[in-house]
Amino acid sequence: MLKNVAAVLLDGVHPFELGVVCEVFGIDRSDDGLPVYDFAVVSAEGPELGTHCGFTVSTPYGLDRLDEADLIAVPAGETYAQRGYPEELLAALRRAVDRGTRVLSVCSGVFVLAAAGLLDGRRCAVHWHHAEQLARRYPRLTVEPDVLYVDEDPVITSAGTAAGIDACLHLVRKEQGPEVANKIARRMVVPPHRDGGQAQFIERPLPKAPCDTVGEVLAWMEAHLDQEVTVEQLAARAHMAPRTFARRFQQETGTTPYRWILRQRVLLAQELLEATDETMDAIAWRTGFGTAAALRHQFVRALGTTPHAYRRAFRGPQAA
């Protein structure tokens, strides 16, 4: 049963990510008939901790409080992706999982779980900004770089900021049912459920390659996303044979020309949905999908949500 919850902090904790855990588990909502959790904020580095916003957080609870918890949450912190972690904390997390306690990370809190070895052989989520660094630093885990959260019971990991709310509500729904989760979400005025597999909203990167072999072709492809092109046409632009071009393209971008241009089209569609009032047909034409139906199909396939829902998320219901 989910009754006893502890949020464990290191110096430099992010107040918002700490607030996410406090908001879901630390508020008495018994007036709505909701469960009350035995909630505590625990310090892994002394009674007073700094935040990345310049103020301090104090708590009387040390790591021994984790021994009582059914759930231990690790919010994000300013330097969590680079720093080391107290061995006492890592050992406490390992003991907790061994006795059946769940652990949940918000954003860069996942680095603490990884350092404890709790993600070895498991999939995990993290903010897209940290995905490559996490995978490089801890090669025994599998990063799912563009999802909101991953439940690898008893370890739950979530991406940045609001995805932590989704992960916490997911756990409440799993343990105490949808009615409890929905009532908490209603009090928080947040969506009651976003599936963990829904994609994060990722900043559109500029095309780049580690060398100049296909760099000019990449730039041309991005400038002409509305055009249908073949590998043969792209190879001719690079002055290569098609097989040589396809091999070089894979080596330098890590994907095929078709998949690269498809991803860029989806990213451009995201920009247009966020920043313009263009119709779905117009966006489909500008991005090279041709029709609104084809745009919707590829958008759902890539991001797990529809173009209309994506626009509403950024611009409100009136923009759909």
C-alpha positions as CSV (number, residue, x, y, z in Angstrom):
1,M,0.0,0.0,0.0
2,L,1.1,3.5,-0.7
3,K,1.0,5.3,2.7
4,N,4.4,6.5,3.6
5,V,6.3,8.8,1.2
6,A,9.7,10.5,1.5
7,A,11.2,13.0,-0.8
8,V,15.0,12.9,-0.5
9,L,17.1,16.0,-1.3
10,L,20.6,16.9,-2.1
11,D,22.1,20.4,-2.2
12,G,21.0,22.5,-5.1
13,V,17.5,20.9,-5.4
14,H,15.1,22.4,-7.8
15,P,12.1,23.9,-5.9
16,F,9.6,23.1,-8.6
17,E,10.4,19.5,-8.9
18,L,10.4,19.2,-5.1
19,G,7.0,21.0,-5.1
20,V,5.6,18.4,-7.6
21,V,6.2,15.6,-5.0
22,C,4.9,17.8,-2.1
23,E,1.8,18.8,-4.1
24,V,0.8,15.2,-4.9
25,F,1.7,13.5,-1.6
26,G,2.2,16.2,1.0
27,I,-1.2,17.9,1.2
28,D,-4.0,16.8,3.4
29,R,-7.0,16.3,1.1
30,S,-9.1,14.3,3.5
31,D,-12.0,16.8,3.1
32,D,-12.4,15.4,-0.4
33,G,-12.3,11.8,0.9
34,L,-8.8,11.3,-0.4
35,P,-6.0,9.4,1.4
36,V,-3.6,11.2,3.6
37,Y,0.1,10.2,3.2
38,D,2.7,10.2,5.9
39,F,5.0,12.6,4.1
40,A,8.4,13.8,4.9
41,V,11.2,15.8,3.2
42,V,14.5,14.2,3.9
43,S,18.0,15.6,3.6
44,A,20.9,13.6,2.4
45,E,23.4,16.3,3.2
46,G,22.7,18.0,6.6
47,P,19.7,19.8,8.1
48,E,19.9,22.8,5.7
49,L,20.2,22.6,1.9
50,G,20.5,25.3,-0.8
51,T,18.3,25.5,-3.8
52,H,19.3,26.6,-7.3
53,C,17.1,29.7,-6.8
54,G,19.1,31.0,-3.9
55,F,17.0,30.2,-0.9
56,T,17.5,27.3,1.6
57,V,15.4,24.4,2.7
58,S,15.6,22.9,6.2
59,T,14.3,19.7,7.5
60,P,14.7,17.6,10.7
61,Y,14.7,14.3,8.8
62,G,17.8,12.4,7.9
63,L,18.4,9.3,5.8
64,D,17.0,7.0,8.6
65,R,13.6,8.3,7.7
66,L,13.8,6.4,4.3
67,D,13.6,3.1,6.2
68,E,9.9,3.7,6.8
69,A,8.9,4.8,3.3
70,D,6.7,2.9,0.8
71,L,7.8,5.4,-1.8
72,I,11.1,7.4,-2.0
73,A,11.0,10.3,-4.5
74,V,14.2,12.0,-5.8
75,P,13.5,15.5,-7.2
76,A,15.9,17.1,-9.7
77,G,18.8,19.3,-8.7
78,E,21.0,21.9,-10.4
79,T,24.2,19.8,-10.6
80,Y,22.8,16.3,-10.2
81,A,23.9,15.3,-13.7
82,Q,27.5,16.1,-12.9
83,R,28.1,15.6,-9.2
84,G,28.9,12.7,-7.0
85,Y,26.4,11.4,-4.3
86,P,26.8,10.4,-0.7
87,E,27.4,6.6,-0.5
88,E,25.0,6.5,2.5
89,L,22.2,7.8,0.3
90,L,23.0,5.3,-2.5
91,A,23.1,2.4,0.0
92,A,19.8,3.5,1.6
93,L,18.1,3.5,-1.8
94,R,19.4,0.0,-2.6
95,R,18.2,-1.3,0.7
96,A,14.8,0.3,0.1
97,V,14.4,-1.4,-3.2
98,D,15.5,-4.7,-1.8
99,R,12.7,-4.6,0.8
100,G,10.1,-3.7,-1.8
101,T,10.0,0.1,-1.6
102,R,9.3,2.0,-4.8
103,V,11.6,4.8,-5.9
104,L,10.6,7.6,-8.3
105,S,12.8,10.3,-9.9
106,V,11.8,13.6,-11.4
107,C,14.1,14.9,-14.2
108,S,17.8,14.8,-13.2
109,G,17.0,12.9,-10.0
110,V,17.4,9.9,-12.3
111,F,21.2,10.3,-12.0
112,V,21.0,9.5,-8.4
113,L,19.1,6.3,-9.0
114,A,21.5,5.4,-11.8
115,A,24.5,5.9,-9.5
116,A,22.9,3.5,-7.0
117,G,22.7,0.9,-9.7
118,L,18.9,0.7,-9.6
119,L,18.6,1.3,-13.3
120,D,21.1,-1.4,-14.5
121,G,19.3,-3.4,-17.1
122,R,16.2,-1.2,-16.9
123,R,14.6,1.4,-19.2
124,C,14.3,4.9,-17.9
125,A,13.1,8.4,-18.7
126,V,14.9,11.7,-18.3
127,H,14.6,15.2,-19.7
128,W,15.7,15.2,-23.3
129,H,18.4,17.7,-22.5
130,H,20.2,15.1,-20.3
131,A,19.5,11.9,-22.3
132,E,22.8,11.6,-24.0
133,Q,24.8,12.4,-20.9
134,L,22.8,9.9,-18.8
135,A,23.4,7.1,-21.4
136,R,27.1,7.9,-21.7
137,R,27.7,8.0,-18.0
138,Y,25.7,4.9,-17.2
139,P,25.9,2.5,-20.2
140,R,24.1,-0.4,-18.4
141,L,20.7,1.4,-18.5
142,T,18.5,2.1,-21.5
143,V,17.4,5.7,-21.9
144,E,14.0,6.3,-23.5
145,P,14.8,9.9,-24.6
146,D,11.5,11.2,-25.7
147,V,8.8,9.8,-23.3
148,L,7.2,11.4,-20.3
149,Y,7.9,8.6,-17.8
150,V,8.8,4.9,-17.6
151,D,7.4,2.5,-15.0
152,E,10.0,-0.3,-14.4
153,D,8.4,-1.3,-11.1
154,P,9.8,-0.7,-8.5
155,V,11.7,2.1,-10.2
156,I,9.7,4.9,-11.9
157,T,11.6,7.6,-13.8
158,S,10.2,10.8,-15.3
159,A,11.3,13.5,-17.7
160,G,11.4,17.2,-16.9
161,T,9.2,19.2,-14.6
162,A,5.5,18.5,-15.4
163,A,6.2,14.9,-16.4
164,G,7.0,14.3,-12.7
165,I,3.3,15.1,-12.0
166,D,2.3,12.6,-14.6
167,A,4.5,9.9,-13.0
168,C,3.3,10.6,-9.5
169,L,-0.4,10.5,-10.6
170,H,0.4,7.3,-12.6
171,L,1.6,5.6,-9.4
172,V,-1.4,6.8,-7.4
173,R,-3.7,5.5,-10.2
174,K,-1.9,2.2,-10.2
175,E,-2.0,1.8,-6.4
176,Q,-5.2,3.5,-5.4
177,G,-7.3,3.6,-8.5
178,P,-8.3,6.2,-11.1
179,E,-10.9,7.9,-8.9
180,V,-8.3,8.9,-6.3
181,A,-5.8,10.0,-9.0
182,N,-8.5,12.0,-10.9
183,K,-9.6,13.8,-7.7
184,I,-6.0,14.8,-6.9
185,A,-5.5,16.0,-10.4
186,R,-8.7,18.0,-10.3
187,R,-7.5,19.7,-7.1
188,M,-4.2,20.5,-8.7
189,V,-5.9,21.6,-11.9
190,V,-3.8,19.4,-14.1
191,P,-4.7,16.7,-16.7
192,P,-5.7,13.6,-14.9
193,H,-3.7,11.3,-17.2
194,R,-1.0,11.5,-19.8
195,D,0.3,8.2,-21.0
196,G,4.0,7.7,-20.2
197,G,4.7,6.9,-23.9
198,Q,3.6,10.3,-25.0
199,A,6.6,12.2,-26.4
200,Q,8.3,15.1,-24.7
201,F,8.1,18.5,-26.5
202,I,11.6,18.7,-27.8
203,E,13.3,21.7,-29.2
204,R,14.0,21.4,-32.9
205,P,17.7,21.0,-33.5
206,L,19.5,22.5,-36.4
207,P,20.8,19.8,-38.8
208,K,24.4,19.0,-38.2
209,A,26.9,16.3,-39.1
210,P,30.3,15.4,-37.6
211,C,32.0,16.1,-40.9
212,D,31.4,17.9,-44.2
213,T,30.5,14.9,-46.4
214,V,26.7,15.3,-46.2
215,G,26.5,18.6,-44.4
216,E,25.5,20.6,-47.5
217,V,22.9,18.0,-48.4
218,L,21.4,18.2,-44.9
219,A,21.1,21.9,-45.1
220,W,19.4,21.6,-48.5
221,M,17.0,18.9,-47.3
222,E,15.9,21.1,-44.4
223,A,15.3,24.0,-46.6
224,H,13.2,21.9,-49.0
225,L,11.1,19.8,-46.6
226,D,8.0,20.3,-48.8
227,Q,9.6,18.5,-51.7
228,E,9.7,14.8,-52.4
229,V,13.2,13.6,-53.0
230,T,14.9,10.3,-53.7
231,V,18.2,8.9,-52.5
232,E,19.4,9.1,-56.1
233,Q,18.7,12.8,-56.2
234,L,20.4,13.5,-52.9
235,A,23.4,11.4,-53.9
236,A,23.7,13.4,-57.1
237,R,23.8,16.6,-55.0
238,A,26.6,15.1,-53.0
239,H,28.4,13.9,-56.1
240,M,28.3,10.3,-54.9
241,A,26.9,7.0,-56.0
242,P,23.6,6.3,-54.2
243,R,25.0,3.4,-52.2
244,T,28.0,5.4,-51.1
245,F,25.8,8.3,-50.2
246,A,23.4,6.1,-48.2
247,R,26.3,4.6,-46.3
248,R,27.9,7.9,-45.5
249,F,24.6,9.4,-44.5
250,Q,24.0,6.6,-42.0
251,Q,27.5,6.9,-40.6
252,E,27.3,10.7,-40.1
253,T,23.7,11.1,-38.9
254,G,22.9,7.7,-37.3
255,T,19.8,7.2,-39.5
256,T,18.6,6.9,-43.1
257,P,17.7,9.8,-45.4
258,Y,14.0,8.9,-45.2
259,R,13.9,8.8,-41.4
260,W,15.9,12.0,-41.1
261,I,13.7,14.0,-43.3
262,L,10.6,12.5,-41.7
263,R,11.8,13.6,-38.3
264,Q,12.6,17.1,-39.6
265,R,9.1,17.3,-41.1
266,V,7.5,16.4,-37.8
267,L,9.7,19.0,-36.0
268,L,8.7,21.7,-38.4
269,A,5.1,20.8,-38.0
270,Q,5.6,21.2,-34.2
271,E,7.0,24.7,-34.8
272,L,4.1,25.7,-37.0
273,L,1.5,24.3,-34.6
274,E,3.1,26.2,-31.7
275,A,3.6,29.5,-33.4
276,T,1.1,30.0,-36.2
277,D,-2.7,29.7,-37.0
278,E,-2.2,27.9,-40.2
279,T,-4.7,25.1,-41.0
280,M,-3.7,21.5,-40.9
281,D,-3.9,21.3,-44.7
282,A,-1.4,24.2,-45.0
283,I,0.9,22.7,-42.4
284,A,0.8,19.4,-44.2
285,W,1.7,21.0,-47.5
286,R,4.6,23.1,-46.0
287,T,6.0,20.1,-44.2
288,G,5.9,17.7,-47.2
289,F,3.2,15.4,-45.8
290,G,0.8,16.5,-48.5
291,T,-2.5,15.9,-46.7
292,A,-3.8,16.6,-43.2
293,A,-4.5,12.9,-42.8
294,A,-0.9,12.0,-43.6
295,L,0.3,14.7,-41.2
296,R,-1.9,13.3,-38.4
297,H,-0.7,9.7,-39.1
298,Q,3.0,10.6,-38.9
299,F,2.6,13.0,-36.0
300,V,0.8,10.4,-33.9
301,R,3.4,7.8,-34.9
302,A,6.3,10.0,-33.9
303,L,4.9,11.8,-30.8
304,G,2.0,9.8,-29.5
305,T,-0.4,12.7,-29.8
306,T,-2.4,14.4,-32.5
307,P,-1.6,17.7,-34.2
308,H,-4.8,19.2,-32.7
309,A,-4.0,18.0,-29.2
310,Y,-0.4,19.3,-29.6
311,R,-1.6,22.8,-30.6
312,R,-4.1,22.9,-27.7
313,A,-1.2,22.0,-25.3
314,F,0.7,25.0,-26.4
315,R,-1.9,27.6,-27.4
316,G,-5.1,26.6,-25.5
317,P,-8.4,25.0,-26.6
318,Q,-9.4,28.0,-28.7
319,A,-6.4,27.3,-31.0
320,A,-7.5,23.8,-32.0
